[in-house]
Amino acid sequence: MLLSPRNLGEILESLTQIDVVFLDLELPNYSGFDVLKALQDDPRLIQVPIVAYTVHTSEANEARAAGFHSFLGKPLNMQVFPDQLQRILSGERVWEY
């Protein structure tokens, strides 16, 4: 199955459990902010943290205002990512870039 915002509903239907969503703000032909709105409208994701993941760290305030749970800048620091992920999964909002 091709992963695309166009078939987001189909993708979500195929998953049995979603613990966290990492969403790039810049997708080919799509805005991560538009995809966020679609994800926020899905009742299966009400309690799922949606994390903005992007090289565009200047968009952190916009991401917060849009309703992202957390924000991680690219590239990920593999030394601290396991801790960041654990904190996100524990419900903590992580804004690091």
Secondary structure, 3 states (H helix, E strand, C coil): CCCCHHHHHHHHHHCCCCCCEEEECEECCEEHHHHHHHHHCCHHHCCCCEEEEECCHHHHHHHHHHCCCEEEECCCCCCCHHHHHHHHHCCCCCEEC
